[in-house]
């Protein structure tokens, strides 16, 4: 092996081993029991007083459970709150002893960047896998009751993930948790819910109230290219072409129609449905939301009042 390859491998190994050493004490194996039977997953402690993150689907139907760490320490936990539409849940350990992990910011990730997954796949506690960020900006459809939503900016990685990894940590080379592993999309493809400004707001709401309130406009759309003169004027290449506007919903009441191309909402550019969904947190319920749309070549300004998503 050429000397430079050996050096590169050593640097790679050092990065992975240092992250593993830092994170393994913070990652727990979860056991839960519900009416549907026993379940398992992973979780990561992120505060000194035992607040812990996991995937909502891991603790669905459970109010408590058991967390076990690689040190052999165990603690019962209570579910503080869960948000199925973000696939995130916050737990509180009754006997917090674990060193908390540091939460990072997934918005700074780049394709090809090294990431390390720490969890408990297939019941194998304290497993560590490494890979790269394969893609960013993915959307993961999730369902809660009759509502369907996309989790925004999901991280795609080729770090090996298996059943039981859900709720575990996805970290960058500095050991900062940038995602919570949520699903195995296919052979060699894993997905993680990002830790970013949006999910931090969700986590804060779960801690404060145990649930997340969301606003609703009642529209669906698909990205559509903009005419060259608008691209030059607005500095954006796409808008959101509306393919459905629910009768009587806030979007319809505001005067939006199927075929309109939404260009901005709340003063922020809209190039896909995720840009609208980012605005649909509880703080916008009942507030005025200015929307600019392109309709038959003309710009149209309307004001929608987002309603509470029941």
C-alpha atoms as one frame of an Amber mdcrd trajectory, in Angstrom:
protein
   0.000   0.000   0.000   1.435   3.421  -0.930   2.508   5.524   2.050  -0.027
   8.268   1.264  -2.887   5.704   1.282  -1.761   4.458   4.670  -1.723   7.995
   6.040  -5.209   8.665   4.645  -6.543   5.440   6.138  -5.026   6.319   9.497
  -6.669   9.767   9.409 -10.017   8.203   8.491  -9.681   5.631  11.254  -8.733
   8.260  13.793 -11.785  10.327  12.921 -14.165   7.368  13.247 -12.644   6.008
  16.438 -12.621   9.409  18.147 -16.286  10.001  17.292 -17.199   6.501  18.456
 -15.390   7.009  21.759 -17.148  10.325  22.317 -20.664   9.227  21.327 -21.016
   5.637  22.508 -21.548   6.662  26.160 -24.393   8.962  25.024 -26.295   6.442
  22.896 -28.760   4.045  24.507 -30.559   0.899  23.431 -34.309   1.278  24.023
 -36.833  -1.377  24.952 -40.537  -0.534  24.919 -43.733  -2.477  25.396 -47.061
  -1.513  23.862 -50.356  -3.215  23.125 -48.865  -4.252  19.799 -45.968  -6.034
  21.504 -42.338  -5.368  22.344 -40.234  -2.885  20.405 -36.649  -1.697  20.310
 -34.550   1.106  18.943 -31.823   3.585  19.795 -31.674   7.013  21.401 -29.137
   9.733  22.125 -28.902  11.793  25.332 -28.494  15.518  24.648 -28.836  17.297
  28.017 -27.192  16.701  31.423 -30.592  16.162  33.060 -31.381  13.189  30.825
 -33.395  14.565  27.929 -32.978  12.108  25.092 -33.860  12.068  21.390 -35.206
   9.131  19.438 -37.514   8.426  16.505 -41.234   8.850  17.155 -42.015   5.484
  15.579 -39.714   3.729  18.084 -41.880   4.792  21.049 -45.248   4.930  19.275
 -47.944   3.741  21.674 -45.585   3.735  24.684 -45.451   6.114  27.643 -42.232
   4.732  29.121 -39.564   2.087  28.675 -36.024   1.029  29.493 -32.772   2.558
  28.248 -29.505   0.640  28.481 -26.036   2.003  27.756 -22.849   0.250  26.642
 -21.488   0.752  30.180 -24.203  -1.572  31.442 -26.049   1.285  33.158 -29.833
   1.160  32.854 -32.538   3.733  33.408 -36.279   3.809  32.998 -37.480   6.661
  30.824 -40.713   8.555  30.251 -41.883   9.835  26.887 -42.026  13.633  27.149
 -43.535  14.121  23.718 -43.523  12.755  20.184 -44.174  14.241  16.773 -44.944
  11.527  14.198 -44.913  14.078  11.361 -41.223  14.804  12.049 -40.487  11.285
  13.364 -38.892  12.754  16.469 -39.568  12.077  20.144 -38.102  13.438  23.369
 -37.642  11.155  26.378 -36.497  11.880  29.923 -34.318   9.400  31.785 -35.383
   8.852  35.381 -31.775   8.230  36.408 -29.640  10.461  34.173 -25.998   9.448
  34.295 -24.919   9.525  30.650 -22.706  12.260  29.264 -24.814  14.280  26.802
 -23.883  14.450  23.141 -23.466  17.779  21.364 -26.100  18.677  18.781 -24.784
  20.134  15.537 -26.345  21.727  12.452 -27.112  19.551   9.434 -27.577  22.575
   7.188 -23.792  22.766   6.857 -23.401  19.197   5.557 -21.910  18.617   2.113
 -22.234  15.672  -0.243 -19.281  13.352   0.277 -18.711  14.444   3.881 -17.818
  11.744   6.397 -20.614  10.775   8.809 -20.701   8.154  11.548 -23.829   6.283
  12.692 -24.008   5.046  16.284 -26.855   2.839  17.415 -28.074  -0.638  18.248
 -29.004  -2.414  15.001 -30.524  -5.889  15.226 -30.011  -5.796  19.002 -26.238
  -5.378  18.651 -25.580  -2.667  21.235 -22.975   0.000  20.621 -22.572  -0.568
  16.882 -20.694   2.024  14.842 -20.756   2.369  11.059 -19.267   5.062   8.851
 -19.921   6.384   5.390 -20.514   9.600   3.535 -23.388  11.949   2.961 -24.836
  10.595  -0.278 -27.371  13.368  -0.763 -29.001  16.226   1.112 -32.367  17.886
   0.702 -34.255  14.608   0.372 -37.893  14.451   1.490 -39.250  11.549   3.528
 -43.064  11.088   3.378 -44.556  10.253   6.776 -48.155   9.695   7.840 -49.930
  10.433  11.100 -53.576   9.411  11.007 -55.088  10.979   7.902 -52.334  13.559
   7.518 -49.351  13.052   5.228 -46.301  15.285   5.373 -42.728  15.312   4.155
 -39.817  15.627   6.569 -37.639  18.313   5.009 -33.963  18.139   4.123 -33.534
  14.500   5.128 -29.919  13.305   5.074 -29.137  10.323   2.842 -26.078   8.295
   3.762 -24.405   5.041   2.758 -23.404   4.331   6.377 -24.921   0.916   7.074
 -28.245   1.170   8.933 -30.423  -1.738  10.012 -33.568  -2.256  12.121 -32.775
  -0.985  15.607 -30.692   1.939  14.323 -33.775   4.158  14.323 -33.396   6.870
  16.942 -29.605   6.597  17.019 -27.102   9.316  16.264 -25.674  10.378  12.920
 -22.597  12.481  13.651 -20.055  14.498  11.714 -16.309  14.002  12.065 -16.231
  16.411  15.021 -18.669  14.189  16.944 -21.603  16.587  16.664 -24.988  14.921
  16.188 -26.342  16.206  12.881 -29.172  13.712  12.434 -31.366  11.105  14.076
 -31.394   7.905  12.037 -34.932   7.169  10.986 -35.263   4.678   8.159 -33.572
   2.256   5.831 -34.587   3.324   2.326 -33.052   0.425   0.454 -29.838  -1.533
  -0.022 -26.953   0.723   0.916 -29.182   3.744   1.583 -30.034   5.143   5.011
 -31.940   8.262   5.990 -31.718  10.546   9.002 -33.890  13.411  10.243 -31.621
  16.480  10.311 -30.794  18.511  13.373 -31.303  22.079  12.172 -33.239  25.230
  13.051 -36.596  23.670  12.144 -36.141  20.465  14.126 -34.695  22.389  17.073
 -37.985  24.304  17.217 -39.868  21.014  17.142 -37.696  19.605  19.931 -38.261
  22.739  22.024 -42.040  22.450  21.593 -41.967  18.796  22.585 -40.030  19.640
  25.737 -42.349  22.531  26.614 -45.762  21.044  25.785 -45.280  17.425  24.731
 -46.699  18.049  21.269 -46.203  20.149  18.164 -48.923  22.384  16.811 -48.960
  22.878  13.068 -50.623  25.277  10.716 -52.385  24.278   7.496 -53.068  25.992
   4.174 -54.731  23.161   2.259 -52.628  23.086  -0.885 -50.380  20.687  -2.743
 -47.932  21.445  -5.492 -44.929  20.472  -7.529 -41.807  22.481  -8.480 -42.118
  24.332 -11.771 -39.539  26.349 -13.764 -39.994  30.103 -13.997 -39.748  32.231
 -17.145 -36.259  33.671 -17.769 -37.311  37.254 -17.036 -38.596  36.232 -13.598
 -35.485  34.169 -12.898 -33.395  37.284 -13.507 -35.757  39.529 -11.526 -36.305
  37.274  -8.501 -33.052  35.323  -8.390 -34.883  31.981  -8.169 -35.363  29.395
 -10.871 -38.463  27.592  -9.645 -41.770  28.150  -7.957 -44.465  25.827  -6.607
 -47.186  25.031  -9.150 -50.406  24.258  -7.302 -51.968  20.945  -8.308 -54.550
  20.910  -5.523 -56.298  23.585  -3.481 -58.715  22.152  -0.932 -62.159  23.747
  -1.143 -62.791  26.033   1.810 -59.207  25.751   3.077 -57.149  28.865   3.921
 -55.393  28.805   0.529 -58.750  28.765  -1.295 -60.173  31.491   0.920 -57.126
  33.633   0.117 -57.844  33.325  -3.607 -55.262  30.778  -4.752 -56.207  28.404
  -7.572 -54.933  25.230  -9.183 -52.346  26.233 -11.794 -51.001  29.213  -9.829
 -47.246  29.161  -9.266 -46.417  30.291  -5.745 -43.239  32.379  -5.746 -42.982
  33.479  -2.122 -44.745  33.097   1.212 -44.121  35.152   4.312 -41.488  37.113
   2.430 -39.429  33.991   1.689 -38.837  32.371  -1.689 -40.868  29.230  -2.428
 -39.318  26.695  -4.811 -40.928  23.522  -3.472 -43.510  22.266  -1.008 -40.854
  22.067   1.724 -40.503  25.858   1.671 -44.187  26.174   2.540 -44.078  23.425
   5.150 -41.251  25.186   6.991 -43.701  27.985   7.705 -46.411  25.670   8.977
 -45.494  25.564  12.654 -47.883  26.589  15.396 -46.643  30.174  15.684 -48.211
  30.997  12.298 -51.717  29.759  13.156 -54.164  32.620  12.679 -51.537  35.076
  11.435 -51.472  36.907   8.112 -49.229  35.143   5.591 -48.558  37.228   2.441
 -48.223  35.043  -0.671 -47.107  36.062  -4.158 -48.076  33.845  -7.086 -47.708
  33.837 -10.859 -51.050  33.501 -12.667 -51.283  33.572 -16.457 -48.130  35.676
 -16.693 -49.122  38.206 -14.023 -47.991  38.514 -10.413 -50.798  38.183  -7.865
 -50.538  39.048  -4.170 -52.877  37.432  -1.645 -52.972  37.019   2.123 -53.731
  33.614   3.653 -54.584  32.905   7.300 -53.145  29.458   8.204 -55.535  27.314
  10.252 -54.732  24.798  12.968 -53.985  21.290  11.679 -56.300  18.992  13.658
